Amino acid sequence: MGLRVVTFQSGGDFLRAAEQTSFDCMLVDLGLPGVTGLDVIREVGARLPCIAISGRLDDDIDGAARRAGACAYLTKPIDASAFMASVQ
């Protein structure tokens, strides 16, 4: 799809990198251990477009992610066209 992707082992690793690096958007799993995906979105959602992903279709989780700053909520397995539409 022509996107440059950087991966991180944890939400904490991403937050540390985000202090020194600029990103265009973020795809974050809400089920991260430790610093959760929702925690990450709360931290950076105001300054970085965030796409939340989850293994569950859940209106409460979707609402929480959007209130935290997510611009989209996608469920696994992620549909490529829905993902690209969210990125754009």
HTML snippet that shows the backbone in 3Dmol.js (N, CA, C, O; Angstrom):
<script src="https://3Dmol.org/build/3Dmol-min.js"></script>
<div id="view" style="width:600px;height:400px;position:relative"></div>
<script>
const pdb = `
ATOM      1  N   MET A   1       0.811  -1.200   0.000  1.00  0.00           N
ATOM      2  CA  MET A   1       0.000   0.000   0.000  1.00  0.00           C
ATOM      3  C   MET A   1       0.853   1.262   0.000  1.00  0.00           C
ATOM      4  O   MET A   1       0.327   2.374  -0.050  1.00  0.00           O
ATOM      5  N   GLY A   2       2.165   1.088   0.055  1.00  0.00           N
ATOM      6  CA  GLY A   2       3.055   2.228  -0.044  1.00  0.00           C
ATOM      7  C   GLY A   2       3.240   3.016   1.237  1.00  0.00           C
ATOM      8  O   GLY A   2       3.767   4.128   1.202  1.00  0.00           O
ATOM      9  N   LEU A   3       2.824   2.469   2.360  1.00  0.00           N
ATOM     10  CA  LEU A   3       2.969   3.172   3.630  1.00  0.00           C
ATOM     11  C   LEU A   3       4.272   2.774   4.318  1.00  0.00           C
ATOM     12  O   LEU A   3       4.685   1.617   4.250  1.00  0.00           O
ATOM     13  N   ARG A   4       4.908   3.717   4.968  1.00  0.00           N
ATOM     14  CA  ARG A   4       6.084   3.419   5.796  1.00  0.00           C
ATOM     15  C   ARG A   4       5.566   3.074   7.185  1.00  0.00           C
ATOM     16  O   ARG A   4       4.829   3.855   7.788  1.00  0.00           O
ATOM     17  N   VAL A   5       5.942   1.926   7.683  1.00  0.00           N
ATOM     18  CA  VAL A   5       5.411   1.422   8.946  1.00  0.00           C
ATOM     19  C   VAL A   5       6.541   1.236   9.948  1.00  0.00           C
ATOM     20  O   VAL A   5       7.611   0.731   9.610  1.00  0.00           O
ATOM     21  N   VAL A   6       6.289   1.649  11.174  1.00  0.00           N
ATOM     22  CA  VAL A   6       7.212   1.426  12.284  1.00  0.00           C
ATOM     23  C   VAL A   6       6.417   0.675  13.340  1.00  0.00           C
ATOM     24  O   VAL A   6       5.307   1.081  13.685  1.00  0.00           O
ATOM     25  N   THR A   7       6.976  -0.424  13.860  1.00  0.00           N
ATOM     26  CA  THR A   7       6.273  -1.202  14.880  1.00  0.00           C
ATOM     27  C   THR A   7       6.965  -1.052  16.230  1.00  0.00           C
ATOM     28  O   THR A   7       8.153  -0.738  16.315  1.00  0.00           O
ATOM     29  N   PHE A   8       6.188  -1.283  17.277  1.00  0.00           N
ATOM     30  CA  PHE A   8       6.704  -1.192  18.642  1.00  0.00           C
ATOM     31  C   PHE A   8       6.221  -2.395  19.430  1.00  0.00           C
ATOM     32  O   PHE A   8       5.139  -2.921  19.171  1.00  0.00           O
ATOM     33  N   GLN A   9       7.020  -2.829  20.388  1.00  0.00           N
ATOM     34  CA  GLN A   9       6.698  -3.994  21.199  1.00  0.00           C
ATOM     35  C   GLN A   9       5.646  -3.705  22.268  1.00  0.00           C
ATOM     36  O   GLN A   9       4.984  -4.622  22.754  1.00  0.00           O
ATOM     37  N   SER A  10       5.494  -2.443  22.632  1.00  0.00           N
ATOM     38  CA  SER A  10       4.546  -2.105  23.695  1.00  0.00           C
ATOM     39  C   SER A  10       4.077  -0.662  23.536  1.00  0.00           C
ATOM     40  O   SER A  10       4.662   0.129  22.797  1.00  0.00           O
ATOM     41  N   GLY A  11       3.002  -0.349  24.255  1.00  0.00           N
ATOM     42  CA  GLY A  11       2.517   1.026  24.262  1.00  0.00           C
ATOM     43  C   GLY A  11       3.537   1.981  24.850  1.00  0.00           C
ATOM     44  O   GLY A  11       3.702   3.101  24.365  1.00  0.00           O
ATOM     45  N   GLY A  12       4.221   1.535  25.898  1.00  0.00           N
ATOM     46  CA  GLY A  12       5.256   2.363  26.516  1.00  0.00           C
ATOM     47  C   GLY A  12       6.397   2.661  25.561  1.00  0.00           C
ATOM     48  O   GLY A  12       6.912   3.779  25.530  1.00  0.00           O
ATOM     49  N   ASP A  13       6.799   1.652  24.774  1.00  0.00           N
ATOM     50  CA  ASP A  13       7.861   1.865  23.785  1.00  0.00           C
ATOM     51  C   ASP A  13       7.441   2.924  22.768  1.00  0.00           C
ATOM     52  O   ASP A  13       8.237   3.784  22.391  1.00  0.00           O
ATOM     53  N   PHE A  14       6.179   2.853  22.326  1.00  0.00           N
ATOM     54  CA  PHE A  14       5.705   3.848  21.371  1.00  0.00           C
ATOM     55  C   PHE A  14       5.707   5.241  21.993  1.00  0.00           C
ATOM     56  O   PHE A  14       6.176   6.196  21.374  1.00  0.00           O
ATOM     57  N   LEU A  15       5.189   5.362  23.203  1.00  0.00           N
ATOM     58  CA  LEU A  15       5.121   6.684  23.841  1.00  0.00           C
ATOM     59  C   LEU A  15       6.507   7.301  23.997  1.00  0.00           C
ATOM     60  O   LEU A  15       6.675   8.506  23.811  1.00  0.00           O
ATOM     61  N   ARG A  16       7.495   6.485  24.337  1.00  0.00           N
ATOM     62  CA  ARG A  16       8.869   7.011  24.450  1.00  0.00           C
ATOM     63  C   ARG A  16       9.373   7.480  23.090  1.00  0.00           C
ATOM     64  O   ARG A  16      10.012   8.528  22.999  1.00  0.00           O
ATOM     65  N   ALA A  17       9.096   6.723  22.035  1.00  0.00           N
ATOM     66  CA  ALA A  17       9.540   7.106  20.694  1.00  0.00           C
ATOM     67  C   ALA A  17       8.808   8.350  20.204  1.00  0.00           C
ATOM     68  O   ALA A  17       9.397   9.191  19.526  1.00  0.00           O
ATOM     69  N   ALA A  18       7.534   8.469  20.542  1.00  0.00           N
ATOM     70  CA  ALA A  18       6.724   9.597  20.074  1.00  0.00           C
ATOM     71  C   ALA A  18       7.193  10.921  20.660  1.00  0.00           C
ATOM     72  O   ALA A  18       6.884  11.983  20.120  1.00  0.00           O
ATOM     73  N   GLU A  19       7.938  10.867  21.760  1.00  0.00           N
ATOM     74  CA  GLU A  19       8.486  12.099  22.333  1.00  0.00           C
ATOM     75  C   GLU A  19       9.572  12.692  21.448  1.00  0.00           C
ATOM     76  O   GLU A  19       9.828  13.895  21.503  1.00  0.00           O
ATOM     77  N   GLN A  20      10.221  11.847  20.621  1.00  0.00           N
ATOM     78  CA  GLN A  20      11.362  12.286  19.817  1.00  0.00           C
ATOM     79  C   GLN A  20      11.153  12.163  18.316  1.00  0.00           C
ATOM     80  O   GLN A  20      11.959  12.667  17.535  1.00  0.00           O
ATOM     81  N   THR A  21      10.078  11.498  17.906  1.00  0.00           N
ATOM     82  CA  THR A  21       9.849  11.220  16.492  1.00  0.00           C
ATOM     83  C   THR A  21       8.459  11.679  16.099  1.00  0.00           C
ATOM     84  O   THR A  21       7.526  11.623  16.900  1.00  0.00           O
ATOM     85  N   SER A  22       8.328  12.126  14.883  1.00  0.00           N
ATOM     86  CA  SER A  22       7.040  12.554  14.348  1.00  0.00           C
ATOM     87  C   SER A  22       6.416  11.412  13.547  1.00  0.00           C
ATOM     88  O   SER A  22       7.100  10.752  12.766  1.00  0.00           O
ATOM     89  N   PHE A  23       5.136  11.186  13.740  1.00  0.00           N
ATOM     90  CA  PHE A  23       4.396  10.171  12.995  1.00  0.00           C
ATOM     91  C   PHE A  23       3.184  10.820  12.350  1.00  0.00           C
ATOM     92  O   PHE A  23       2.662  11.813  12.858  1.00  0.00           O
ATOM     93  N   ASP A  24       2.730  10.256  11.216  1.00  0.00           N
ATOM     94  CA  ASP A  24       1.556  10.790  10.531  1.00  0.00           C
ATOM     95  C   ASP A  24       0.258  10.267  11.131  1.00  0.00           C
ATOM     96  O   ASP A  24      -0.736  10.992  11.187  1.00  0.00           O
ATOM     97  N   CYS A  25       0.257   9.022  11.576  1.00  0.00           N
ATOM     98  CA  CYS A  25      -0.903   8.450  12.234  1.00  0.00           C
ATOM     99  C   CYS A  25      -0.458   7.217  13.012  1.00  0.00           C
ATOM    100  O   CYS A  25       0.687   6.776  12.905  1.00  0.00           O
ATOM    101  N   MET A  26      -1.383   6.670  13.795  1.00  0.00           N
ATOM    102  CA  MET A  26      -1.053   5.531  14.640  1.00  0.00           C
ATOM    103  C   MET A  26      -2.177   4.505  14.552  1.00  0.00           C
ATOM    104  O   MET A  26      -3.357   4.851  14.614  1.00  0.00           O
ATOM    105  N   LEU A  27      -1.799   3.256  14.408  1.00  0.00           N
ATOM    106  CA  LEU A  27      -2.713   2.118  14.486  1.00  0.00           C
ATOM    107  C   LEU A  27      -2.370   1.411  15.784  1.00  0.00           C
ATOM    108  O   LEU A  27      -1.253   0.918  15.940  1.00  0.00           O
ATOM    109  N   VAL A  28      -3.312   1.350  16.722  1.00  0.00           N
ATOM    110  CA  VAL A  28      -3.004   0.807  18.046  1.00  0.00           C
ATOM    111  C   VAL A  28      -4.041  -0.235  18.458  1.00  0.00           C
ATOM    112  O   VAL A  28      -5.248  -0.021  18.344  1.00  0.00           O
ATOM    113  N   ASP A  29      -3.539  -1.354  18.934  1.00  0.00           N
ATOM    114  CA  ASP A  29      -4.398  -2.417  19.449  1.00  0.00           C
ATOM    115  C   ASP A  29      -4.847  -2.024  20.858  1.00  0.00           C
ATOM    116  O   ASP A  29      -4.018  -1.681  21.701  1.00  0.00           O
ATOM    117  N   LEU A  30      -6.125  -2.071  21.106  1.00  0.00           N
ATOM    118  CA  LEU A  30      -6.640  -1.684  22.416  1.00  0.00           C
ATOM    119  C   LEU A  30      -6.311  -2.706  23.496  1.00  0.00           C
ATOM    120  O   LEU A  30      -6.382  -2.393  24.684  1.00  0.00           O
ATOM    121  N   GLY A  31      -5.954  -3.923  23.099  1.00  0.00           N
ATOM    122  CA  GLY A  31      -5.681  -4.981  24.058  1.00  0.00           C
ATOM    123  C   GLY A  31      -4.228  -5.124  24.451  1.00  0.00           C
ATOM    124  O   GLY A  31      -3.809  -6.211  24.849  1.00  0.00           O
ATOM    125  N   LEU A  32      -3.448  -4.066  24.353  1.00  0.00           N
ATOM    126  CA  LEU A  32      -2.040  -4.140  24.738  1.00  0.00           C
ATOM    127  C   LEU A  32      -1.897  -4.392  26.227  1.00  0.00           C
ATOM    128  O   LEU A  32      -2.668  -3.853  27.021  1.00  0.00           O
ATOM    129  N   PRO A  33      -0.918  -5.206  26.621  1.00  0.00           N
ATOM    130  CA  PRO A  33      -0.664  -5.385  28.055  1.00  0.00           C
ATOM    131  C   PRO A  33       0.084  -4.172  28.622  1.00  0.00           C
ATOM    132  O   PRO A  33       0.728  -3.432  27.878  1.00  0.00           O
ATOM    133  N   GLY A  34      -0.002  -3.978  29.913  1.00  0.00           N
ATOM    134  CA  GLY A  34       0.713  -2.848  30.529  1.00  0.00           C
ATOM    135  C   GLY A  34       0.036  -1.547  30.174  1.00  0.00           C
ATOM    136  O   GLY A  34      -1.122  -1.327  30.530  1.00  0.00           O
ATOM    137  N   VAL A  35       0.753  -0.676  29.470  1.00  0.00           N
ATOM    138  CA  VAL A  35       0.174   0.569  28.974  1.00  0.00           C
ATOM    139  C   VAL A  35      -0.773   0.173  27.847  1.00  0.00           C
ATOM    140  O   VAL A  35      -0.327  -0.217  26.769  1.00  0.00           O
ATOM    141  N   THR A  36      -2.071   0.272  28.091  1.00  0.00           N
ATOM    142  CA  THR A  36      -3.049  -0.211  27.118  1.00  0.00           C
ATOM    143  C   THR A  36      -3.132   0.695  25.892  1.00  0.00           C
ATOM    144  O   THR A  36      -2.641   1.824  25.901  1.00  0.00           O
ATOM    145  N   GLY A  37      -3.752   0.186  24.853  1.00  0.00           N
ATOM    146  CA  GLY A  37      -3.972   0.988  23.665  1.00  0.00           C
ATOM    147  C   GLY A  37      -4.802   2.225  23.956  1.00  0.00           C
ATOM    148  O   GLY A  37      -4.568   3.291  23.387  1.00  0.00           O
ATOM    149  N   LEU A  38      -5.780   2.074  24.853  1.00  0.00           N
ATOM    150  CA  LEU A  38      -6.593   3.220  25.247  1.00  0.00           C
ATOM    151  C   LEU A  38      -5.754   4.262  25.972  1.00  0.00           C
ATOM    152  O   LEU A  38      -5.959   5.461  25.780  1.00  0.00           O
ATOM    153  N   ASP A  39      -4.813   3.822  26.803  1.00  0.00           N
ATOM    154  CA  ASP A  39      -3.884   4.751  27.468  1.00  0.00           C
ATOM    155  C   ASP A  39      -3.051   5.513  26.444  1.00  0.00           C
ATOM    156  O   ASP A  39      -2.845   6.720  26.569  1.00  0.00           O
ATOM    157  N   VAL A  40      -2.577   4.796  25.437  1.00  0.00           N
ATOM    158  CA  VAL A  40      -1.761   5.421  24.385  1.00  0.00           C
ATOM    159  C   VAL A  40      -2.576   6.472  23.652  1.00  0.00           C
ATOM    160  O   VAL A  40      -2.095   7.578  23.406  1.00  0.00           O
ATOM    161  N   ILE A  41      -3.812   6.128  23.301  1.00  0.00           N
ATOM    162  CA  ILE A  41      -4.664   7.082  22.586  1.00  0.00           C
ATOM    163  C   ILE A  41      -4.924   8.314  23.455  1.00  0.00           C
ATOM    164  O   ILE A  41      -4.884   9.441  22.961  1.00  0.00           O
ATOM    165  N   ARG A  42      -5.185   8.109  24.715  1.00  0.00           N
ATOM    166  CA  ARG A  42      -5.410   9.256  25.618  1.00  0.00           C
ATOM    167  C   ARG A  42      -4.191  10.178  25.651  1.00  0.00           C
ATOM    168  O   ARG A  42      -4.324  11.398  25.741  1.00  0.00           O
ATOM    169  N   GLU A  43      -3.024   9.586  25.578  1.00  0.00           N
ATOM    170  CA  GLU A  43      -1.773  10.357  25.653  1.00  0.00           C
ATOM    171  C   GLU A  43      -1.503  11.142  24.375  1.00  0.00           C
ATOM    172  O   GLU A  43      -1.064  12.290  24.446  1.00  0.00           O
ATOM    173  N   VAL A  44      -1.755  10.556  23.213  1.00  0.00           N
ATOM    174  CA  VAL A  44      -1.354  11.206  21.957  1.00  0.00           C
ATOM    175  C   VAL A  44      -2.512  11.536  21.022  1.00  0.00           C
ATOM    176  O   VAL A  44      -2.296  12.147  19.975  1.00  0.00           O
ATOM    177  N   GLY A  45      -3.733  11.147  21.375  1.00  0.00           N
ATOM    178  CA  GLY A  45      -4.871  11.319  20.477  1.00  0.00           C
ATOM    179  C   GLY A  45      -5.165  12.743  20.081  1.00  0.00           C
ATOM    180  O   GLY A  45      -5.723  12.978  19.009  1.00  0.00           O
ATOM    181  N   ALA A  46      -4.807  13.698  20.913  1.00  0.00           N
ATOM    182  CA  ALA A  46      -5.076  15.100  20.587  1.00  0.00           C
ATOM    183  C   ALA A  46      -4.116  15.639  19.534  1.00  0.00           C
ATOM    184  O   ALA A  46      -4.430  16.620  18.859  1.00  0.00           O
ATOM    185  N   ARG A  47      -2.949  15.013  19.385  1.00  0.00           N
ATOM    186  CA  ARG A  47      -1.957  15.550  18.437  1.00  0.00           C
ATOM    187  C   ARG A  47      -1.608  14.603  17.301  1.00  0.00           C
ATOM    188  O   ARG A  47      -0.826  14.966  16.423  1.00  0.00           O
ATOM    189  N   LEU A  48      -2.166  13.402  17.295  1.00  0.00           N
ATOM    190  CA  LEU A  48      -1.837  12.402  16.282  1.00  0.00           C
ATOM    191  C   LEU A  48      -3.083  11.606  15.943  1.00  0.00           C
ATOM    192  O   LEU A  48      -3.711  11.050  16.844  1.00  0.00           O
ATOM    193  N   PRO A  49      -3.468  11.531  14.657  1.00  0.00           N
ATOM    194  CA  PRO A  49      -4.624  10.708  14.294  1.00  0.00           C
ATOM    195  C   PRO A  49      -4.390   9.248  14.716  1.00  0.00           C
ATOM    196  O   PRO A  49      -3.363   8.652  14.388  1.00  0.00           O
ATOM    197  N   CYS A  50      -5.356   8.690  15.442  1.00  0.00           N
ATOM    198  CA  CYS A  50      -5.235   7.332  15.974  1.00  0.00           C
ATOM    199  C   CYS A  50      -6.346   6.446  15.429  1.00  0.00           C
ATOM    200  O   CYS A  50      -7.517   6.824  15.434  1.00  0.00           O
ATOM    201  N   ILE A  51      -5.971   5.285  14.967  1.00  0.00           N
ATOM    202  CA  ILE A  51      -6.922   4.265  14.550  1.00  0.00           C
ATOM    203  C   ILE A  51      -6.836   3.148  15.577  1.00  0.00           C
ATOM    204  O   ILE A  51      -5.786   2.528  15.738  1.00  0.00           O
ATOM    205  N   ALA A  52      -7.936   2.891  16.271  1.00  0.00           N
ATOM    206  CA  ALA A  52      -7.985   1.854  17.294  1.00  0.00           C
ATOM    207  C   ALA A  52      -8.412   0.539  16.656  1.00  0.00           C
ATOM    208  O   ALA A  52      -9.298   0.512  15.802  1.00  0.00           O
ATOM    209  N   ILE A  53      -7.769  -0.560  17.081  1.00  0.00           N
ATOM    210  CA  ILE A  53      -8.187  -1.877  16.608  1.00  0.00           C
ATOM    211  C   ILE A  53      -8.451  -2.779  17.808  1.00  0.00           C
ATOM    212  O   ILE A  53      -7.843  -2.643  18.870  1.00  0.00           O
ATOM    213  N   SER A  54      -9.381  -3.705  17.594  1.00  0.00           N
ATOM    214  CA  SER A  54      -9.745  -4.632  18.663  1.00  0.00           C
ATOM    215  C   SER A  54     -10.218  -5.939  18.036  1.00  0.00           C
ATOM    216  O   SER A  54     -10.663  -5.975  16.889  1.00  0.00           O
ATOM    217  N   GLY A  55     -10.112  -6.991  18.803  1.00  0.00           N
ATOM    218  CA  GLY A  55     -10.618  -8.284  18.371  1.00  0.00           C
ATOM    219  C   GLY A  55     -12.114  -8.415  18.596  1.00  0.00           C
ATOM    220  O   GLY A  55     -12.717  -9.409  18.194  1.00  0.00           O
ATOM    221  N   ARG A  56     -12.723  -7.415  19.240  1.00  0.00           N
ATOM    222  CA  ARG A  56     -14.149  -7.473  19.554  1.00  0.00           C
ATOM    223  C   ARG A  56     -14.896  -6.277  18.981  1.00  0.00           C
ATOM    224  O   ARG A  56     -14.419  -5.144  19.035  1.00  0.00           O
ATOM    225  N   LEU A  57     -16.056  -6.544  18.440  1.00  0.00           N
ATOM    226  CA  LEU A  57     -16.959  -5.482  18.015  1.00  0.00           C
ATOM    227  C   LEU A  57     -17.779  -5.112  19.244  1.00  0.00           C
ATOM    228  O   LEU A  57     -18.651  -5.872  19.666  1.00  0.00           O
ATOM    229  N   ASP A  58     -17.500  -3.949  19.817  1.00  0.00           N
ATOM    230  CA  ASP A  58     -18.105  -3.556  21.086  1.00  0.00           C
ATOM    231  C   ASP A  58     -18.329  -2.052  21.073  1.00  0.00           C
ATOM    232  O   ASP A  58     -17.378  -1.273  21.010  1.00  0.00           O
ATOM    233  N   ASP A  59     -19.599  -1.652  21.133  1.00  0.00           N
ATOM    234  CA  ASP A  59     -19.925  -0.225  21.069  1.00  0.00           C
ATOM    235  C   ASP A  59     -19.342   0.561  22.241  1.00  0.00           C
ATOM    236  O   ASP A  59     -18.963   1.721  22.076  1.00  0.00           O
ATOM    237  N   ASP A  60     -19.265  -0.059  23.429  1.00  0.00           N
ATOM    238  CA  ASP A  60     -18.703   0.639  24.588  1.00  0.00           C
ATOM    239  C   ASP A  60     -17.216   0.910  24.399  1.00  0.00           C
ATOM    240  O   ASP A  60     -16.737   2.002  24.704  1.00  0.00           O
ATOM    241  N   ILE A  61     -16.482  -0.091  23.893  1.00  0.00           N
ATOM    242  CA  ILE A  61     -15.050   0.081  23.646  1.00  0.00           C
ATOM    243  C   ILE A  61     -14.831   1.087  22.525  1.00  0.00           C
ATOM    244  O   ILE A  61     -13.944   1.935  22.611  1.00  0.00           O
ATOM    245  N   ASP A  62     -15.642   0.994  21.469  1.00  0.00           N
ATOM    246  CA  ASP A  62     -15.560   1.946  20.359  1.00  0.00           C
ATOM    247  C   ASP A  62     -15.761   3.360  20.887  1.00  0.00           C
ATOM    248  O   ASP A  62     -14.989   4.259  20.553  1.00  0.00           O
ATOM    249  N   GLY A  63     -16.788   3.567  21.709  1.00  0.00           N
ATOM    250  CA  GLY A  63     -17.064   4.892  22.263  1.00  0.00           C
ATOM    251  C   GLY A  63     -15.933   5.394  23.138  1.00  0.00           C
ATOM    252  O   GLY A  63     -15.558   6.565  23.068  1.00  0.00           O
ATOM    253  N   ALA A  64     -15.384   4.504  23.967  1.00  0.00           N
ATOM    254  CA  ALA A  64     -14.265   4.907  24.839  1.00  0.00           C
ATOM    255  C   ALA A  64     -13.056   5.316  24.007  1.00  0.00           C
ATOM    256  O   ALA A  64     -12.389   6.302  24.319  1.00  0.00           O
ATOM    257  N   ALA A  65     -12.774   4.559  22.951  1.00  0.00           N
ATOM    258  CA  ALA A  65     -11.632   4.878  22.089  1.00  0.00           C
ATOM    259  C   ALA A  65     -11.843   6.222  21.396  1.00  0.00           C
ATOM    260  O   ALA A  65     -10.916   7.028  21.309  1.00  0.00           O
ATOM    261  N   ARG A  66     -13.038   6.462  20.911  1.00  0.00           N
ATOM    262  CA  ARG A  66     -13.319   7.734  20.227  1.00  0.00           C
ATOM    263  C   ARG A  66     -13.286   8.918  21.199  1.00  0.00           C
ATOM    264  O   ARG A  66     -12.796   9.992  20.849  1.00  0.00           O
ATOM    265  N   ARG A  67     -13.799   8.729  22.403  1.00  0.00           N
ATOM    266  CA  ARG A  67     -13.729   9.804  23.411  1.00  0.00           C
ATOM    267  C   ARG A  67     -12.280  10.102  23.792  1.00  0.00           C
ATOM    268  O   ARG A  67     -11.936  11.239  24.115  1.00  0.00           O
ATOM    269  N   ALA A  68     -11.441   9.074  23.750  1.00  0.00           N
ATOM    270  CA  ALA A  68     -10.019   9.257  24.078  1.00  0.00           C
ATOM    271  C   ALA A  68      -9.267   9.961  22.950  1.00  0.00           C
ATOM    272  O   ALA A  68      -8.182  10.499  23.169  1.00  0.00           O
ATOM    273  N   GLY A  69      -9.846   9.958  21.733  1.00  0.00           N
ATOM    274  CA  GLY A  69      -9.195  10.646  20.621  1.00  0.00           C
ATOM    275  C   GLY A  69      -9.050   9.842  19.355  1.00  0.00           C
ATOM    276  O   GLY A  69      -8.514  10.357  18.373  1.00  0.00           O
ATOM    277  N   ALA A  70      -9.505   8.593  19.329  1.00  0.00           N
ATOM    278  CA  ALA A  70      -9.400   7.781  18.109  1.00  0.00           C
ATOM    279  C   ALA A  70     -10.328   8.328  17.031  1.00  0.00           C
ATOM    280  O   ALA A  70     -11.457   8.731  17.313  1.00  0.00           O
ATOM    281  N   CYS A  71      -9.840   8.336  15.803  1.00  0.00           N
ATOM    282  CA  CYS A  71     -10.663   8.796  14.687  1.00  0.00           C
ATOM    283  C   CYS A  71     -11.391   7.636  14.016  1.00  0.00           C
ATOM    284  O   CYS A  71     -12.309   7.855  13.226  1.00  0.00           O
ATOM    285  N   ALA A  72     -10.983   6.393  14.326  1.00  0.00           N
ATOM    286  CA  ALA A  72     -11.635   5.221  13.753  1.00  0.00           C
ATOM    287  C   ALA A  72     -11.459   4.042  14.696  1.00  0.00           C
ATOM    288  O   ALA A  72     -10.536   4.010  15.510  1.00  0.00           O
ATOM    289  N   TYR A  73     -12.360   3.073  14.571  1.00  0.00           N
ATOM    290  CA  TYR A  73     -12.324   1.846  15.367  1.00  0.00           C
ATOM    291  C   TYR A  73     -12.545   0.693  14.402  1.00  0.00           C
ATOM    292  O   TYR A  73     -13.608   0.586  13.791  1.00  0.00           O
ATOM    293  N   LEU A  74     -11.548  -0.170  14.263  1.00  0.00           N
ATOM    294  CA  LEU A  74     -11.629  -1.305  13.347  1.00  0.00           C
ATOM    295  C   LEU A  74     -11.506  -2.600  14.130  1.00  0.00           C
ATOM    296  O   LEU A  74     -10.809  -2.662  15.142  1.00  0.00           O
ATOM    297  N   THR A  75     -12.193  -3.638  13.652  1.00  0.00           N
ATOM    298  CA  THR A  75     -12.100  -4.932  14.312  1.00  0.00           C
ATOM    299  C   THR A  75     -11.273  -5.893  13.461  1.00  0.00           C
ATOM    300  O   THR A  75     -11.227  -5.801  12.234  1.00  0.00           O
ATOM    301  N   LYS A  76     -10.624  -6.819  14.168  1.00  0.00           N
ATOM    302  CA  LYS A  76      -9.796  -7.838  13.517  1.00  0.00           C
ATOM    303  C   LYS A  76     -10.696  -8.965  13.016  1.00  0.00           C
ATOM    304  O   LYS A  76     -11.708  -9.260  13.651  1.00  0.00           O
ATOM    305  N   PRO A  77     -10.362  -9.587  11.919  1.00  0.00           N
ATOM    306  CA  PRO A  77      -9.277  -9.200  11.022  1.00  0.00           C
ATOM    307  C   PRO A  77      -9.628  -7.894  10.314  1.00  0.00           C
ATOM    308  O   PRO A  77     -10.779  -7.658   9.948  1.00  0.00           O
ATOM    309  N   ILE A  78      -8.629  -7.067  10.133  1.00  0.00           N
ATOM    310  CA  ILE A  78      -8.843  -5.737   9.571  1.00  0.00           C
ATOM    311  C   ILE A  78      -9.021  -5.821   8.064  1.00  0.00           C
ATOM    312  O   ILE A  78      -8.210  -6.414   7.353  1.00  0.00           O
ATOM    313  N   ASP A  79     -10.103  -5.213   7.598  1.00  0.00           N
ATOM    314  CA  ASP A  79     -10.384  -5.121   6.169  1.00  0.00           C
ATOM    315  C   ASP A  79      -9.471  -4.047   5.571  1.00  0.00           C
ATOM    316  O   ASP A  79      -9.448  -2.910   6.043  1.00  0.00           O
ATOM    317  N   ALA A  80      -8.725  -4.414   4.537  1.00  0.00           N
ATOM    318  CA  ALA A  80      -7.745  -3.500   3.942  1.00  0.00           C
ATOM    319  C   ALA A  80      -8.379  -2.211   3.436  1.00  0.00           C
ATOM    320  O   ALA A  80      -7.805  -1.136   3.609  1.00  0.00           O
ATOM    321  N   SER A  81      -9.543  -2.295   2.819  1.00  0.00           N
ATOM    322  CA  SER A  81     -10.163  -1.074   2.289  1.00  0.00           C
ATOM    323  C   SER A  81     -10.648  -0.176   3.427  1.00  0.00           C
ATOM    324  O   SER A  81     -10.551   1.047   3.319  1.00  0.00           O
ATOM    325  N   ALA A  82     -11.163  -0.746   4.503  1.00  0.00           N
ATOM    326  CA  ALA A  82     -11.584   0.060   5.656  1.00  0.00           C
ATOM    327  C   ALA A  82     -10.377   0.709   6.309  1.00  0.00           C
ATOM    328  O   ALA A  82     -10.442   1.860   6.742  1.00  0.00           O
ATOM    329  N   PHE A  83      -9.270  -0.034   6.381  1.00  0.00           N
ATOM    330  CA  PHE A  83      -8.046   0.522   6.946  1.00  0.00           C
ATOM    331  C   PHE A  83      -7.563   1.708   6.121  1.00  0.00           C
ATOM    332  O   PHE A  83      -7.274   2.769   6.672  1.00  0.00           O
ATOM    333  N   MET A  84      -7.476   1.539   4.817  1.00  0.00           N
ATOM    334  CA  MET A  84      -6.987   2.616   3.949  1.00  0.00           C
ATOM    335  C   MET A  84      -7.907   3.830   4.008  1.00  0.00           C
ATOM    336  O   MET A  84      -7.435   4.967   3.998  1.00  0.00           O
ATOM    337  N   ALA A  85      -9.202   3.600   4.068  1.00  0.00           N
ATOM    338  CA  ALA A  85     -10.144   4.714   4.177  1.00  0.00           C
ATOM    339  C   ALA A  85      -9.914   5.469   5.497  1.00  0.00           C
ATOM    340  O   ALA A  85      -9.996   6.697   5.533  1.00  0.00           O
ATOM    341  N   SER A  86      -9.631   4.741   6.565  1.00  0.00           N
ATOM    342  CA  SER A  86      -9.350   5.371   7.855  1.00  0.00           C
ATOM    343  C   SER A  86      -8.061   6.167   7.818  1.00  0.00           C
ATOM    344  O   SER A  86      -8.001   7.262   8.379  1.00  0.00           O
ATOM    345  N   VAL A  87      -7.036   5.649   7.176  1.00  0.00           N
ATOM    346  CA  VAL A  87      -5.761   6.348   7.064  1.00  0.00           C
ATOM    347  C   VAL A  87      -5.930   7.629   6.267  1.00  0.00           C
ATOM    348  O   VAL A  87      -5.382   8.670   6.630  1.00  0.00           O
ATOM    349  N   GLN A  88      -6.685   7.553   5.186  1.00  0.00           N
ATOM    350  CA  GLN A  88      -6.871   8.735   4.350  1.00  0.00           C
ATOM    351  C   GLN A  88      -7.705   9.767   5.063  1.00  0.00           C
ATOM    352  O   GLN A  88      -7.968  10.836   4.511  1.00  0.00           O
TER     353      GLN A  88
END
`;
const viewer = $3Dmol.createViewer("view");
viewer.addModel(pdb, "pdb");
viewer.setStyle({}, {cartoon: {color: "spectrum"}});
viewer.zoomTo();
viewer.render();
</script>
